[in-house]
Amino acid sequence: MLILLILALVFTFRYACRMWLYSNCGIKLSPLASAFNDADKLYDAYICYSPKDEEFVIESLAREMENGYPSYHLCLHYRDVPQFEATYAQFPDLVVEATEASRRIIVVLSKNFILTEWSQIEFRQALQRALRKNPHKLIIVAVGLVPRDP
């Protein structure tokens, strides 16, 4: 009877028990814990954006994330993706490589992004291929008024 009572209490307070075990013992019991264990990645985040939004990304978003506290190591097109060596056919592979080397994918969702990058079937396929393995990696930053229909 005592065992059933203990099991009922543990089940009722399972989230509090998980939190206590993690904070006091460092034990993760979450079923998604392996999805968030990305300590071996080169970058904290890959930022996916339209070239027309590059000024916003570099001057605002990247500056704040890389120089703030905590600071994040970002993968940016102009700095970290070897575009000068790539042909148009290799672009999807570069996107997949950049996303696989990053803990998260940040999509700067703007009107420019929807009208340019998202209209390219190769880009959509590359992003879908990257997210298929781990859909919990995606972070969307909506900028300006985003149209419903492109």
CYANA upper distance limits for C-alpha pairs under 8 A (distance plus 0.5 A):
  1 MET  CA      5 LEU  CA      6.88
  2 LEU  CA      6 ILE  CA      6.72
  3 ILE  CA      7 LEU  CA      6.61
  4 LEU  CA      8 ALA  CA      6.54
  5 LEU  CA      9 LEU  CA      6.72
  6 ILE  CA     10 VAL  CA      6.63
  7 LEU  CA     11 PHE  CA      6.54
  8 ALA  CA     12 THR  CA      6.54
  9 LEU  CA     13 PHE  CA      6.55
 10 VAL  CA     14 ARG  CA      5.87
 10 VAL  CA     17 CYS  CA      7.60
 13 PHE  CA     17 CYS  CA      6.60
 14 ARG  CA     18 ARG  CA      6.57
 15 TYR  CA     19 MET  CA      6.70
 16 ALA  CA     20 TRP  CA      6.57
 17 CYS  CA     21 LEU  CA      6.56
 18 ARG  CA     22 TYR  CA      6.64
 18 ARG  CA     28 LYS  CA      7.67
 18 ARG  CA     29 LEU  CA      6.73
 18 ARG  CA     30 SER  CA      8.16
 19 MET  CA     23 SER  CA      6.55
 20 TRP  CA     24 ASN  CA      6.35
 20 TRP  CA     25 CYS  CA      8.30
 21 LEU  CA     25 CYS  CA      5.73
 21 LEU  CA     26 GLY  CA      6.93
 21 LEU  CA     27 ILE  CA      6.13
 21 LEU  CA     28 LYS  CA      7.85
 22 TYR  CA     26 GLY  CA      4.78
 22 TYR  CA     27 ILE  CA      5.13
 22 TYR  CA     28 LYS  CA      6.04
 22 TYR  CA     29 LEU  CA      8.42
 23 SER  CA     27 ILE  CA      8.43
 28 LYS  CA     33 ALA  CA      7.00
 29 LEU  CA     33 ALA  CA      7.67
 32 LEU  CA     36 PHE  CA      7.36
 33 ALA  CA     37 ASN  CA      6.96
 35 ALA  CA    134 ASN  CA      7.32
 35 ALA  CA    136 HIS  CA      7.79
 36 PHE  CA    136 HIS  CA      8.42
 38 ASP  CA    103 ARG  CA      6.29
 41 LYS  CA    100 GLU  CA      8.36
 41 LYS  CA    101 ALA  CA      5.78
 41 LYS  CA    102 SER  CA      6.00
 41 LYS  CA    103 ARG  CA      6.59
 42 LEU  CA    101 ALA  CA      5.92
 42 LEU  CA    102 SER  CA      6.61
 43 TYR  CA     72 TYR  CA      8.43
 43 TYR  CA     73 HIS  CA      5.82
 43 TYR  CA     74 LEU  CA      6.11
 43 TYR  CA     75 CYS  CA      6.61
 43 TYR  CA    101 ALA  CA      6.59
 43 TYR  CA    102 SER  CA      5.00
 43 TYR  CA    103 ARG  CA      6.92
 44 ASP  CA     72 TYR  CA      6.35
 44 ASP  CA     73 HIS  CA      5.77
 44 ASP  CA     74 LEU  CA      6.32
 44 ASP  CA     75 CYS  CA      8.33
 44 ASP  CA    102 SER  CA      5.88
 44 ASP  CA    103 ARG  CA      5.46
 44 ASP  CA    104 ARG  CA      6.80
 45 ALA  CA     72 TYR  CA      8.12
 45 ALA  CA     73 HIS  CA      7.42
 45 ALA  CA     74 LEU  CA      5.55
 45 ALA  CA     75 CYS  CA      6.63
 45 ALA  CA     99 THR  CA      8.39
 45 ALA  CA    102 SER  CA      5.53
 45 ALA  CA    103 ARG  CA      6.05
 45 ALA  CA    104 ARG  CA      5.05
 45 ALA  CA    105 ILE  CA      5.96
 45 ALA  CA    106 ILE  CA      7.04
 46 TYR  CA     74 LEU  CA      6.37
 46 TYR  CA     75 CYS  CA      5.08
 46 TYR  CA     76 LEU  CA      6.98
 46 TYR  CA     98 ALA  CA      6.99
 46 TYR  CA     99 THR  CA      6.46
 46 TYR  CA    102 SER  CA      6.29
 46 TYR  CA    103 ARG  CA      8.38
 46 TYR  CA    104 ARG  CA      6.87
 46 TYR  CA    105 ILE  CA      5.42
 46 TYR  CA    106 ILE  CA      6.54
 47 ILE  CA     74 LEU  CA      7.57
 47 ILE  CA     75 CYS  CA      6.77
 47 ILE  CA     76 LEU  CA      6.40
 47 ILE  CA     77 HIS  CA      8.36
 47 ILE  CA    105 ILE  CA      6.57
 47 ILE  CA    106 ILE  CA      5.24
 47 ILE  CA    107 VAL  CA      6.49
 47 ILE  CA    108 VAL  CA      7.73
 48 CYS  CA     76 LEU  CA      8.32
 48 CYS  CA     77 HIS  CA      8.47
 48 CYS  CA    105 ILE  CA      7.64
 48 CYS  CA    106 ILE  CA      6.50
 48 CYS  CA    107 VAL  CA      5.28
 48 CYS  CA    108 VAL  CA      6.69
 49 TYR  CA     53 ASP  CA      7.08
 49 TYR  CA     54 GLU  CA      7.71
 49 TYR  CA     57 VAL  CA      8.26
 49 TYR  CA    107 VAL  CA      6.65
 49 TYR  CA    108 VAL  CA      5.64
 49 TYR  CA    109 LEU  CA      7.74
 49 TYR  CA    113 PHE  CA      6.69
 49 TYR  CA    117 GLU  CA      8.29
 50 SER  CA     54 GLU  CA      7.22
 50 SER  CA    108 VAL  CA      8.30
 50 SER  CA    112 ASN  CA      6.56
 50 SER  CA    113 PHE  CA      5.23
 50 SER  CA    116 THR  CA      7.38
 50 SER  CA    117 GLU  CA      6.75
 52 LYS  CA    112 ASN  CA      6.92
 53 ASP  CA     57 VAL  CA      6.81
 53 ASP  CA    112 ASN  CA      7.66
 53 ASP  CA    113 PHE  CA      8.45
 54 GLU  CA     58 ILE  CA      6.47
 55 GLU  CA     59 GLU  CA      6.22
 55 GLU  CA     60 SER  CA      8.32
 56 PHE  CA     60 SER  CA      5.86
 56 PHE  CA     61 LEU  CA      7.16
 57 VAL  CA     61 LEU  CA      5.36
 57 VAL  CA     62 ALA  CA      6.23
 58 ILE  CA     62 ALA  CA      5.61
 58 ILE  CA     63 ARG  CA      6.76
 59 GLU  CA     63 ARG  CA      6.23
 60 SER  CA     64 GLU  CA      6.52
 61 LEU  CA     65 MET  CA      6.65
 62 ALA  CA     66 GLU  CA      6.27
 62 ALA  CA     74 LEU  CA      7.80
 63 ARG  CA     67 ASN  CA      6.26
 63 ARG  CA     68 GLY  CA      8.25
 64 GLU  CA     68 GLY  CA      5.80
 65 MET  CA     69 TYR  CA      8.31
 65 MET  CA     70 PRO  CA      8.30
 65 MET  CA     71 SER  CA      6.25
 65 MET  CA     72 TYR  CA      6.16
 66 GLU  CA     71 SER  CA      5.23
 66 GLU  CA     72 TYR  CA      5.42
 66 GLU  CA     73 HIS  CA      6.65
 66 GLU  CA     74 LEU  CA      7.65
 67 ASN  CA     71 SER  CA      6.06
 67 ASN  CA     72 TYR  CA      8.32
 75 CYS  CA     79 ARG  CA      8.05
 75 CYS  CA     80 ASP  CA      6.21
 75 CYS  CA     81 VAL  CA      8.12
 75 CYS  CA     98 ALA  CA      7.66
 75 CYS  CA    102 SER  CA      8.03
 76 LEU  CA     80 ASP  CA      5.93
 76 LEU  CA     81 VAL  CA      7.31
 77 HIS  CA     81 VAL  CA      5.43
 77 HIS  CA     82 PRO  CA      8.38
 77 HIS  CA     83 GLN  CA      8.22
 78 TYR  CA     83 GLN  CA      8.37
 81 VAL  CA     94 LEU  CA      7.68
 81 VAL  CA     98 ALA  CA      7.92
 82 PRO  CA     86 ALA  CA      7.24
 83 GLN  CA     87 THR  CA      8.41
 86 ALA  CA     90 GLN  CA      6.29
 86 ALA  CA     91 PHE  CA      7.16
 87 THR  CA     91 PHE  CA      7.19
 90 GLN  CA     94 LEU  CA      6.90
 91 PHE  CA     95 VAL  CA      6.86
 91 PHE  CA    122 GLU  CA      8.44
 91 PHE  CA    123 PHE  CA      8.20
 92 PRO  CA     96 VAL  CA      6.82
 92 PRO  CA    122 GLU  CA      6.45
 92 PRO  CA    123 PHE  CA      6.30
 92 PRO  CA    125 GLN  CA      8.06
 92 PRO  CA    126 ALA  CA      5.50
 93 ASP  CA     97 GLU  CA      6.62
 93 ASP  CA    126 ALA  CA      7.52
 94 LEU  CA     98 ALA  CA      6.58
 95 VAL  CA     99 THR  CA      6.66
 95 VAL  CA    123 PHE  CA      8.23
 95 VAL  CA    126 ALA  CA      6.78
 95 VAL  CA    127 LEU  CA      7.62
 96 VAL  CA    100 GLU  CA      6.56
 96 VAL  CA    126 ALA  CA      6.34
 96 VAL  CA    127 LEU  CA      7.42
 96 VAL  CA    129 ARG  CA      7.77
 96 VAL  CA    130 ALA  CA      6.09
 97 GLU  CA    101 ALA  CA      6.73
 98 ALA  CA    102 SER  CA      6.98
 99 THR  CA    103 ARG  CA      8.22
 99 THR  CA    104 ARG  CA      7.88
 99 THR  CA    105 ILE  CA      6.93
 99 THR  CA    130 ALA  CA      6.85
100 GLU  CA    130 ALA  CA      7.47
103 ARG  CA    137 LYS  CA      7.19
104 ARG  CA    137 LYS  CA      4.90
104 ARG  CA    138 LEU  CA      6.50
104 ARG  CA    139 ILE  CA      7.63
105 ILE  CA    137 LYS  CA      6.16
105 ILE  CA    138 LEU  CA      5.40
105 ILE  CA    139 ILE  CA      6.49
106 ILE  CA    138 LEU  CA      6.58
106 ILE  CA    139 ILE  CA      5.18
106 ILE  CA    140 ILE  CA      6.20
106 ILE  CA    141 VAL  CA      7.48
107 VAL  CA    138 LEU  CA      7.94
107 VAL  CA    139 ILE  CA      6.78
107 VAL  CA    140 ILE  CA      5.40
107 VAL  CA    141 VAL  CA      6.56
108 VAL  CA    113 PHE  CA      7.92
108 VAL  CA    140 ILE  CA      6.69
108 VAL  CA    141 VAL  CA      5.35
108 VAL  CA    142 ALA  CA      6.57
108 VAL  CA    143 VAL  CA      7.26
109 LEU  CA    113 PHE  CA      6.46
109 LEU  CA    114 ILE  CA      7.65
109 LEU  CA    140 ILE  CA      7.05
109 LEU  CA    141 VAL  CA      6.29
109 LEU  CA    142 ALA  CA      5.22
109 LEU  CA    143 VAL  CA      6.47
109 LEU  CA    146 VAL  CA      7.82
110 SER  CA    114 ILE  CA      6.87
110 SER  CA    142 ALA  CA      6.60
110 SER  CA    143 VAL  CA      5.53
110 SER  CA    144 GLY  CA      6.79
110 SER  CA    145 LEU  CA      7.59
110 SER  CA    146 VAL  CA      6.06
111 LYS  CA    115 LEU  CA      6.67
111 LYS  CA    144 GLY  CA      8.03
111 LYS  CA    145 LEU  CA      7.41
111 LYS  CA    146 VAL  CA      5.70
111 LYS  CA    147 PRO  CA      6.94
112 ASN  CA    116 THR  CA      6.50
112 ASN  CA    117 GLU  CA      8.45
113 PHE  CA    117 GLU  CA      5.82
113 PHE  CA    118 TRP  CA      6.64
114 ILE  CA    118 TRP  CA      5.37
114 ILE  CA    119 SER  CA      7.06
114 ILE  CA    150 PRO  CA      7.22
115 LEU  CA    119 SER  CA      6.55
115 LEU  CA    150 PRO  CA      6.86
116 THR  CA    120 GLN  CA      7.53
117 GLU  CA    123 PHE  CA      7.08
118 TRP  CA    123 PHE  CA      7.22
118 TRP  CA    124 ARG  CA      6.66
119 SER  CA    124 ARG  CA      8.31
120 GLN  CA    124 ARG  CA      7.02
121 ILE  CA    125 GLN  CA      6.64
122 GLU  CA    126 ALA  CA      6.68
123 PHE  CA    127 LEU  CA      6.72
124 ARG  CA    128 GLN  CA      6.55
125 GLN  CA    129 ARG  CA      6.48
126 ALA  CA    130 ALA  CA      6.73
127 LEU  CA    131 LEU  CA      6.68
128 GLN  CA    132 ARG  CA      6.42
129 ARG  CA    133 LYS  CA      7.83
130 ALA  CA    134 ASN  CA      7.93
131 LEU  CA    135 PRO  CA      5.32
131 LEU  CA    136 HIS  CA      8.40
131 LEU  CA    137 LYS  CA      7.60
131 LEU  CA    138 LEU  CA      7.97
142 ALA  CA    146 VAL  CA      7.80
